[in-house]
Amino acid sequence: MSSSGFNQIRTAGVVIIGSGPGGYVAAIRLGQLGKSVTVIEREKIGGVCLNVGCIPSKALITASKLVKNARNASRMGIDATVSVDIARLQEWKQSVVAKLTGGVSQLLRSYKVKVIQGNARFVNPNRIEIEEQSGSKPLQLDFDYSIVATGSSSIELPFLKFDGNRIISSTEALSLPVPPKRLLIVGGGVIGLEIGMAYANLFGTELTIVEVLDQLLPGVDLDLVNLVSRNLQKMNAKIHLKSRVKGAITTDNGVKVTFETGDGKEVSTEVDYVLVSVGRKPNSSSLGLDSAGVQLDAKGFVKVDKQMRTSVPNIFAIGDVVGGPLLAHKASREGIVAAEVISGLNSSFDNVAIPSAIFTDPEIATVGLSPSEILAKGIVASTGKFPFAANGKALATLESEGFTKILAEKESGLVLGIGIVGLEASDLISEPTLALEMGATLEDLALTIHPHPTLPETIMEAAENALGKAIHITNRPVS
């Protein structure tokens, strides 16, 4: 032991703070490239995404789709009675999480990545201090390079403090022990709508949504959002746009919430839970980044260049903590870039497009420029659209709501953006993403033979529609 009260100072090659989809991917890539890697994780391997975010939410959403499809099967002549045991559902959800986190841990071990459980804080540009969960004296670790991959956390409203019981974040919402009868969602964004619609399909949960802006899923093409809004209305959800929550009081039976509607009326309602889902903030404030000289922007996001390097040459940052789209797949790509740059490879985050998938009912997926962005840039564009109602696979699957929409530069036919709303939109968006990365044109997509009957045919036919030659719908005049 040193006289300073710290454990003996140790050395490490690359230290990664955080083991989410950015951090663990960077660690594995560094291991592949022969680097010595230490990962510091304050909670569980896999971070928010694997443990309390992407994976558990999609498990519940998948279950909700099975329930919905079973209840709709009578249209096929199949009659079924469905009941849901929430305890067993939660147990199954956790088994999925355990398999994935266990797999990641095994991969880290296979590349000899050392994992330390604890909280890390920078002392200077080449040293961090770690308070280990074991309770031993803090460890100081010198490093050659560091990658900050600490992610983000739910924003807490000052008048709606999380209590972990009735006023909850997405973390608690994914692990409710009792089916919620009434759920009020503060914020009409991605996370709240995904969880809310899953519970509505699973248990018939009554939804109330309070959104301060004038549309659900702000920033997403309203043409795509409208279909989700219609499905919410079919679920008898109460949607309040341009509305603002004023406060909440916990009662014996739930939470009494008061909010002001867009027309100035004050409304009070009592619900079982309030899910506050108004965005996320970077986990950067407790890392001692100022001690290392790392610069942040006004919102607390770490400033990086295209090689994911911060203002300090040997410190990199990736994922939610650097801002931009807060998406796991973006973090993973950035993790690979940082690992390769540290290893001396010529790598940079130069991707043309980052796809986004929203697992509402139905799903929405987008990539590239939106109609409003194209308009703002003054680009003259052509639009093509193909409805799922004219697609054989969608009809045979009882999922004919939705469409694929393509926007392209009118003169050259260069594909600029694609939006899909409907069955398996999250899977369909990968082909459009590749199209944008390769600089594909409408002709490229239209002339690519797609297997029949499949949902990707809607991509081909939307491109044909933009060219005025779709086969299975009446073509609109080319715009």
Buried (B, 14 or more C-beta within 10 A) or exposed (E): EEEEEBBEEEEBBBBBBBBBBBBBBBBBBBBEBEBBBBBBBBBBBBBBBBBBBBBBBBBBBBBBBBBBBBEEBEEEEEEEEEEBEBEEBBEEBBEBBEEBBEEBBEBBEEBEBBBBBBBBBBBEBBBBBBBBEEEEBBBBBBBBBBBBBBBBBBEBBEEBEBEEEBBBBBBBBBEBEEBBBBBBBBBBBBBBBBBBBBBBBBBEBBBBBBBBBEBBBBBBBBBBBEBBBEBBEEBEBBBBBBBEBBEBEEEEEBBBBEBBBEEEEEBEBBBBBBBBBBEBBBBBEEBBBEBBEBEBEEEBBBBBEEBBBBBBEBBBBBBBBBBBEBBBBBBBBBBBBBBBBBBEEEBBBEBEBBBBBBBBBBBBBBBBBBBEBBEEEEBEBBBBBBBBEBBBBBEEBBBBBBBBBBBBBBEEBBBBBBBBBBBBBBBBBBBBBEBBEEEBBBEBBBEBEBEEEBBBBBBBBBBBBBBEEBEBBEBEEEE
